[in-house]
Amino acid sequence: MGVDVPELDDRGYTDILADARKRIPVHAPEWTDHNAHDPGITILETLAWVAEAARYRLDQVTERHVLKYLWLLGVRPSPPTPASVELRLHGPGGDALPSALDGMTIPAGERLVATDDTGEPVVFETTEPVTLSVADLAAIESAHREGTADQLESNRAGGVHYLAFGPVAERGSTLTLGFTSDPFANATKLDLSVRLYEADLPPVSAHEVDETFFEPSVELVWEYYATADDGGRWRPLEVVRDETMRFYRGGRITVRRPQEWSPGDWRPRRAAGRSDGRDEAGDRPTESTAGQSGGTVKRAESTTGVVPPTSRRPDSVVADEARSLVGLRCRVSTPGYEIPPRIDRIEVNAVEARNRFTRTETVLRRPDGGVETTAFPNQTYVFSESPVLSAEIALVAGRGDGERRDRWTEVVDFDASGPDDTHYVLDGERGEVRFGDNVRGAVPPVGRRVLAETSIHGGGAKGNVPQTAVWAFAPDEGAADERTADAPWRTRATVTPVGSATGASDAESIDAAVARLQRDLRTPYRAVTVDDYRYLAEHTPGIRVSRAAARVLPSVGPDGSDVTRVTVLPYSTLPNSVDPEPSRGVLTAVERHLEKHRLLTDRVEVSAPRYVDIGVTVDARIVPGYSIAGRSRAIEAALDAFLDPQHGFEGTGWPFGRSVYKSELYGVVKEVSGVDWVIDVSVHADGHEGVDEEGNVLIDESALVRPVAHDVSVQFRSETAGVNP
């Protein structure tokens, strides 16, 4: 019986040698003797034999060999990932929940079913307990230096977002929530679900498996509107959990009812005739100053980008003005946002669910249908449902009162297992449990039943159900916990998805795992060069870094040692009138990340960029048909856009340390529509930078430019007046 040999390449020794001979005239035309006695041909024959032997050996490599190679390098194919979705619970027709559900807690593990257009049900489970409230959001107001904005309809409408604390989020800015009734009437805590609008932002930085060290330096205070007899209008609320990290990301915020709970009658400011940003206690958001608003205000002009108040429906206006509400607010006490929070939606009675479900006390079977263990090595037992995300396995002997369980331990493989180690390997994708061979891992005793005491199933791309899917609670027998058997919300609450279920993926293929390994091998993990420091700073987990620069400063340390200084520019959505500067929290996160990856003898400093004010004087001529004022503004706007530290130059921001050249500014002005020619351009800096003999401004390696007031002189090339803007 012959050996079945797979073929990686259909060429043999003769073909490889013939191909090599054909290439001799191409690569070595002076080589004319191609007969077998020539030493060069002998070398080609040897290499052809080596190539054929190597091809044969590669033909014997199976997936098992590739997996073992990946394991040796610390890489394992990722298991299936379950989808997640946020669900909103409400009464019929979108109304508030029935009063009978007020204060009830839906436990973690409550099962729901989503049915999409295919008709196939997909099972989800809640990830955390959530306390229900019949109090409905009837008002949402954001107040800041520019005024007060009613955000209720923006919060209700899909695809509309709003600024929680205004375009800069200065100290004293507030976001107030008005409830139709007391949210703590039958509960000691209130769960708020917050979704941020991040569709136009770059992804949060990550560095493989490194943990997030980011702790925001922004400070927020939660308060409730109290009665006048309580000694003050706004009293503090305790925050027991904040998954949003102070509105830096989406998540859940849980506030606890104070012991002295005496809510007053709060009325929206517009209903009360106030729209100047001043609250009932008379405090008002302060003017932004350096270090308070995430950047330094460099111009006196007003900021832009505030989402305008959305018109309310007539019935909601009447309701707001006819009755008072229970008010909770969040106030900025210490500013510093690089990206002021943009709210997509704030929800009450929202719960997160994942595409997984739990089974208990499941007896596994052999592939031949048997349920009891045998004396054979490498026994395999299978689940009836796959994939399996996790499982706890025990071997059971006896039944009833005489039942005895021996719990075995899961390992990734049997390489380190001995003959007495009660280990098993779980193949989650196939839904299989495999035991050892009495050399690597023990063989189970004969006659035992293999029991999955607890197993979690789910995951895979099928969990990404669309928003149009129909959702409902699973019936009583589908509960993951017996405590949910008496659950009135299953029949009295309607479930609506806030969006599509996302994040699911099938198990990673071997080819994808190999590609991930190759990327990982090219990823810097140890900071050796300045480029390594720059890469690691830009990939600090948990934050968004626009760019970073690193340079070595010789002999500036306290002991005369060299110091590596890393300058960080955060990604920012602040108005153009505010320079993007990293907060203390961002700098600390970068410092901690670099500390983990630096060389032992390196000294590292992390700093914010230094800005150089650049003003440009322009003398230009325009063609007839344009207005002088309009072209002057257009030239100033083009210069501002080109010199912008965040998005200027070639669209990716002004490079660190790049000098400002007059020749480039000539080109910027000339590209403005209507400009015929440029007479003169001169550049003036803030006086701290060098200027060469050509009038170009030389910038330090860790500095960036920012545009200030320009002096633009525009005239027509003839006396003919223009009227176009």
Summary of the structure (lengths in Angstrom):
residues: 725
radius of gyration: 33.9
end to end distance: 89.2
largest distance: 110.9
contacts: 2242
relative contact order: 0.13
helix: 20%
strand: 30%
